[in-house]
């Protein structure tokens, strides 16, 4: 068995959310469910995972997304979605491909996401870990703030929240009480609400699951992602994930946002950086 | 005049290095000069800038690369190179495209780089700067270590070094004397050796100009880039750039490497993250 078996066989919200039907010539049909929507569109992490899921069908010997770079072109909506994949390089230890996610709008195809990605086999990588980043220290899960406590008017626009069991570090939720820290950091515990354990594909979702880090800068509103590159570095152990989002460069109406995902064994299993448009004030 | 006028009109090593000839239908011919080689191939930053230079011909109203994600497929060599560009989305404030860099090897085309990029107009962005990252403190240029002091056998394999005036912080060059710090950080002052001032395109080169950060981990040898995403956030002021490279996650035979470029006014003008293959020991 490879490190990521075909998740479409598993009955979980996430696996149903990224399920696809082959249409031949590297094309696949999918359906974006409103359950994954947040604000005016479908969550970017779900789209990232769906794109990687389509592309990896092409590389059976390289099942794991090592690096995925997605350019978000327009807000994806609930409904049918088409994935067109292209093999760029089919290598011995890694393969690279391109995937385009489109939806029909008034009958014509509209680009939602274009991505490049390199796949490999995480289980085949050497065991050395010399990570210098330090695992974040979080209060116990029970001492953290569940997203179920979010205001009703916020939750009404964010069905996405119900897909997760998210417990935010109380030290980074001042913004929810009108006192953002201004540091630009949000961190917490994350797992799927239905208990599905993490794997390399679901880490792509985990990287974009927390509230925008701009909330902690005192900037409400959405920060649409222009580009997001994810690196998946190891097969995650079962259990809770620790996720940290931070921004270092909010300027010129744009911001960069970095995310780290640590698994229950304390390994840094995924990292991402995105360029987003600053919320309109 | 837009914020980045056509650099091919300028006679500098860099501008000659990324010069292209249109061949119609979004295709361009270029020449990769051995002056930009390092180890077994042409420097990845030069390739990134060359790809962006080709793609931006397509977007005259959006001259600046805001985000470029390059997937490196094989080592580029001295010689002729072809760029094939594709418009993905031609928007009002930003445009996105794809570019493929190929070279002929034994008569058949071989992929070197495939990239996605979003272009915009940096000069049109708002002036707000709320960057929380802290500008690195470096000793005075005269107190730093010039790359001209590198060992002769190293320099013989690195014609790239002569393109830059690079002065490394003495605190991060212990590796050159056999005493790497183990922190995984290298920083220094950078400008082009021929005095060409920085602009958004040359920042793409600056992001990949320093020695591999693995040197500071005590790991000599090359760390070939698999993927590199650059964000250019502002038109840089003339003068010296400060460049910082750091890694946080060296594990499983791969490492992530982050770079920041600060201009002479103390603004964080560019950031990048790359996934690289760890040096073979």
HADDOCK unambig.tbl for C-alpha pairs under 7 A between the chains (distance, minus, plus):
assign (segid A and resid 69 and name CA) (segid B and resid 69 and name CA) 6.65 0.50 0.50
assign (segid A and resid 125 and name CA) (segid B and resid 252 and name CA) 5.30 0.50 0.50
assign (segid A and resid 125 and name CA) (segid B and resid 253 and name CA) 6.55 0.50 0.50
assign (segid A and resid 126 and name CA) (segid B and resid 252 and name CA) 4.77 0.50 0.50
assign (segid A and resid 126 and name CA) (segid B and resid 253 and name CA) 5.99 0.50 0.50
assign (segid A and resid 127 and name CA) (segid B and resid 252 and name CA) 5.41 0.50 0.50
assign (segid A and resid 128 and name CA) (segid B and resid 251 and name CA) 5.51 0.50 0.50
assign (segid A and resid 128 and name CA) (segid B and resid 252 and name CA) 5.32 0.50 0.50
assign (segid A and resid 129 and name CA) (segid B and resid 250 and name CA) 6.40 0.50 0.50
assign (segid A and resid 129 and name CA) (segid B and resid 251 and name CA) 4.16 0.50 0.50
assign (segid A and resid 129 and name CA) (segid B and resid 252 and name CA) 6.25 0.50 0.50
assign (segid A and resid 130 and name CA) (segid B and resid 249 and name CA) 6.96 0.50 0.50
assign (segid A and resid 130 and name CA) (segid B and resid 250 and name CA) 5.19 0.50 0.50
assign (segid A and resid 130 and name CA) (segid B and resid 251 and name CA) 5.55 0.50 0.50
assign (segid A and resid 131 and name CA) (segid B and resid 248 and name CA) 5.89 0.50 0.50
assign (segid A and resid 131 and name CA) (segid B and resid 249 and name CA) 4.25 0.50 0.50
assign (segid A and resid 131 and name CA) (segid B and resid 250 and name CA) 4.94 0.50 0.50
assign (segid A and resid 131 and name CA) (segid B and resid 251 and name CA) 6.16 0.50 0.50
assign (segid A and resid 132 and name CA) (segid B and resid 248 and name CA) 5.03 0.50 0.50
assign (segid A and resid 132 and name CA) (segid B and resid 249 and name CA) 6.06 0.50 0.50
assign (segid A and resid 133 and name CA) (segid B and resid 248 and name CA) 4.77 0.50 0.50
assign (segid A and resid 133 and name CA) (segid B and resid 249 and name CA) 6.36 0.50 0.50
assign (segid A and resid 248 and name CA) (segid B and resid 131 and name CA) 5.88 0.50 0.50
assign (segid A and resid 248 and name CA) (segid B and resid 132 and name CA) 5.03 0.50 0.50
assign (segid A and resid 248 and name CA) (segid B and resid 133 and name CA) 4.77 0.50 0.50
assign (segid A and resid 249 and name CA) (segid B and resid 130 and name CA) 6.96 0.50 0.50
assign (segid A and resid 249 and name CA) (segid B and resid 131 and name CA) 4.25 0.50 0.50
assign (segid A and resid 249 and name CA) (segid B and resid 132 and name CA) 6.08 0.50 0.50
assign (segid A and resid 249 and name CA) (segid B and resid 133 and name CA) 6.36 0.50 0.50
assign (segid A and resid 250 and name CA) (segid B and resid 129 and name CA) 6.42 0.50 0.50
assign (segid A and resid 250 and name CA) (segid B and resid 130 and name CA) 5.20 0.50 0.50
assign (segid A and resid 250 and name CA) (segid B and resid 131 and name CA) 4.95 0.50 0.50
assign (segid A and resid 251 and name CA) (segid B and resid 128 and name CA) 5.51 0.50 0.50
assign (segid A and resid 251 and name CA) (segid B and resid 129 and name CA) 4.18 0.50 0.50
assign (segid A and resid 251 and name CA) (segid B and resid 130 and name CA) 5.58 0.50 0.50
assign (segid A and resid 251 and name CA) (segid B and resid 131 and name CA) 6.19 0.50 0.50
assign (segid A and resid 252 and name CA) (segid B and resid 125 and name CA) 5.29 0.50 0.50
assign (segid A and resid 252 and name CA) (segid B and resid 126 and name CA) 4.76 0.50 0.50
assign (segid A and resid 252 and name CA) (segid B and resid 127 and name CA) 5.41 0.50 0.50
assign (segid A and resid 252 and name CA) (segid B and resid 128 and name CA) 5.32 0.50 0.50
assign (segid A and resid 252 and name CA) (segid B and resid 129 and name CA) 6.25 0.50 0.50
assign (segid A and resid 253 and name CA) (segid B and resid 125 and name CA) 6.54 0.50 0.50
assign (segid A and resid 253 and name CA) (segid B and resid 126 and name CA) 5.96 0.50 0.50
